[in-house]
Amino acid sequence: MPQCEMCGSDQSSLTTVKVEGAELELCGDCKEFGTEVRTESSSSTSTKYSTSSSNSDESSTNSTGSTTSSASQSGGSPRRDMFDNMDEIAADYDNRIRQARESRSLSQEDLADSLNEKASLIRKLERSDILPSDDVREKLERRLDISLVEGTDTDEDEWSGGSSTTTTLGDVVKRKD
């Protein structure tokens, strides 16, 4: 006799229900915790992952009720990592903030007021207790005329090989013929 995947009770019939993204076989008492998955019967044998050649013009409805095209689901471009485009905060960001603030003769409270932030945030940043959020980082960079990100852009240019002044191994090595 099949068991409910949520409560473990033995039931004669179970219902396929999607709970927080996972499809589970649940009993009547537990099925209220998710959305029932309706399976459409078709004449051809279909799998969860259908090919675009068999139904390229059809639309499918997902569990939220929105309609999507199967061609857009397959996607042609590779997935990019979200961390590729993120800036890295400099290791000495706290010293950069403190030195720039002190060179302008600003107190922590004055700087916080000019940024519309709390003075406690500036204190925590200068003690390295927290990392600045993107919007706070941008405010600090504009107000203090500093950069809080690592200098990764210059490193990428140095190793890109696109410059005509780049020295290569062929420029240095002398061949013995």
N, C-alpha and C positions, 0 to 999 in steps of 0.2 A: 504494500500500500504506500503511495507517495506521501512524502512529508513536506509540510510547509517550510520553506527556506528561512522564514523569519522566526516563527515561534516553535517549530519542530513538531507540531501536532500531526497525527496521521489523518489524512483526509481522502475521500474517494475521488474528488476532483479538485484540481488546483487551477488558478487563473494566472496567466502571465501578466505581471505588473511591473512598471518601470518606477523604481524608487531611487531618487537622487542619481539618475544616470545608469543604474544597474537594473537589468531585467531579472526578476525573480519569479519563481513559482510560489504563489501565496494562497492561503486559505481564504475563506469568505470574511473572517474577522480581521485579517491583516491587510487585505487588499485596499482598504480605505487609506492606507499610508502612502499610496502612490497613484499613478495613472495607469489605467488598464491599457495594455498593448493589444490592438486589434490586428489580427492577421488576415490579410486578404487572400482568398483562394483564387488561384489562376490555373488555366489549363496547362501551362508549361511549368516545369519544375524550376522554381526560383530560389535563390539563396539570399542571405542577408546582404551580400555584396553582389549586386547585379551589374552586368556589363552594359556599357552605353550603347552597344550595337543592337541589342534586343529591344530596348525601350528608350531611345535617345530623346524622343519628343514628349515622353510622358512626364508628369509631375508627380511628386510624392509629398505626402503630408506627414510632418514629423509630430512628436508628442505635444508640442505647444500649439499646434493647429495652423502653423504657417506653411505655405506651399513653397517648395524649392524645386528647381529644375535639376534633373539628374546630371546634366552636362556640367553644371556649375559645381556639383559635389565632387566630381572626379578631379577637377583642377589640373592645370598643366604645369604650374610653376612649383619649384621645390619650396618647402617650408623654410622660413628664415628664423633664426634664433632671435628672440626678443632682446637678448643681452648684447647682440652685436652692435646695436646703435646707441648703447648707453655710455655715458661719460663716467670715468672713474674719478672719484673724489681724491684729491691729493692727500698723501699721508700726513703732511704738516698743515692741513687746512686750519687747525686751531691757531697755530702761530701766525699764519697769514692774516686771519681775521683780526687777531689781537694787535699785531703790528700796524696794520692799515688803520685800525680804529684809533690807536694811540697816536699815530703820526698826524692824524687830523684833529687831535685833541678832543675826541668825543668820549663821553662816558658810555657805559653799556646801556644805560637808560636812554640817553640821547639817540644812540644808534637804533635801539629798538623802536623808539617813537618815530624816527624817520622812515623805518621800514614797515610800520604798522604791525609790529610783532611785540611779544612780551620780553621784558628784560631778562627773565629767567631763561628764555630760549638762547639769548646771546651768551649768558653765563655758561649754559650747558655746552654750547658749541665751542667756546673758548677752553673748556676743560676736557674736550673730546668725549663727553658723556654720550652725545648723540651725533649722528650724521645729519647734515642739512638736507631737507627735502629739496626737490628740484626748484620749486618756486622760491623758497627762502634762499637757495644758493644763487639764483639769478638776481634776486633783490640785492644780496650782499655784493655780488660782482659788479652790479651797476653802481651802487651807492659808494662803494669803497674803491672802485676802479682796480679790481684785482681779479685773478683767475683762481678758482678753487678746484679745477680739474687737472688731472695729470697731463703732461705734454705728450700724449700718444700720437697726435697728428704729425708732429715733426719726426717721430720715429718711423712712421709709415712712409713719409716722403723720402726719408733717407734710404730705406730698403726697397723702394718701388722699382728702381732700375730705369726709370723713365728719363732721368736727367742725363745730358750729354757729358757732364763733368764727373760722373761717377767712375771711379777707378775699378777696373775688373782684374781678375787674376791674369788674364792675357796681357794686360798692360804692365804687369810686374815681372812675370816669369820670363826668363831668357832661355830659349831652346838650345840644346846642344845637338847640332846636326852633323 
